[in-house]
Amino acid sequence: FHPPANIEKMANNIPLTDADRWDWLILLRQQALASLDAGAPGVVLTCSALKRKYRDVIRIASYNDHDVLVHFVYLRADQDTLLARVHGRVGHYMKDSMVKSQFEALEEPTADEPDVLAIDVRGSMAEVQKLALDAVSEALAADS
């Protein structure tokens, strides 16, 4: 969903600005809501909502419709783990050199963001997947 200009910037190791991300985040929110309106029972949206204000753009979906429940799965990792994972990608536009700028922009979720489910991603992909599914299942059960 990134516009070509954003992809080009990231491919050239130029970090995105708030202005670059704003319309992209709104588009993601709109696409998720359109899927729900079309009858999807739920939507999983993946993005790097690095700052609280970015997460707030997504949260607006539930402000406008109280039937829409928003939860974030924060994949907590140290920089070395993420560097190794991004370095292992083949053919992706975002290179491992961009991880530093992502950490510089990151505003870790705080206790006053109760819709954020933090997951430690240092384990294997299977372990991380299980942790994430368990956390989401618990949150959805609590919402019922």
GIBELFEN-V593937 format. One record per backbone hydrogen bond with DSSP energy under -1.0 kcal/mol. CO is the residue of the C=O (numbers start at 1). NH is the residue of the N-H. If there is no record, write none. Layout:
{{CO;NH} {CO;NH}}
//
This chain:
{{3;7} {4;8} {5;9} {6;10} {7;11} {8;12} {9;14} {10;13} {17;21} {18;22} {21;25} {22;26} {23;27} {24;28} {25;29} {26;30} {27;31} {28;32} {29;33} {30;34} {31;35} {32;36} {33;37} {34;38} {35;40} {36;39} {47;49} {48;50} {50;107} {51;55} {52;56} {53;57} {54;58} {55;59} {56;60} {58;61} {59;62} {59;63} {60;64} {65;68} {72;117} {74;76} {74;119} {76;121} {78;82} {79;83} {80;84} {81;85} {82;86} {83;87} {84;88} {86;89} {95;98} {96;99} {98;102} {99;103} {100;104} {101;105} {102;106} {110;113} {113;116} {115;72} {117;74} {119;76} {124;128} {125;129} {126;130} {127;131} {128;132} {129;133} {130;134} {131;135} {132;136} {133;137} {134;138} {135;139} {136;140} {137;141} {138;142} {139;143} {140;144}}
//
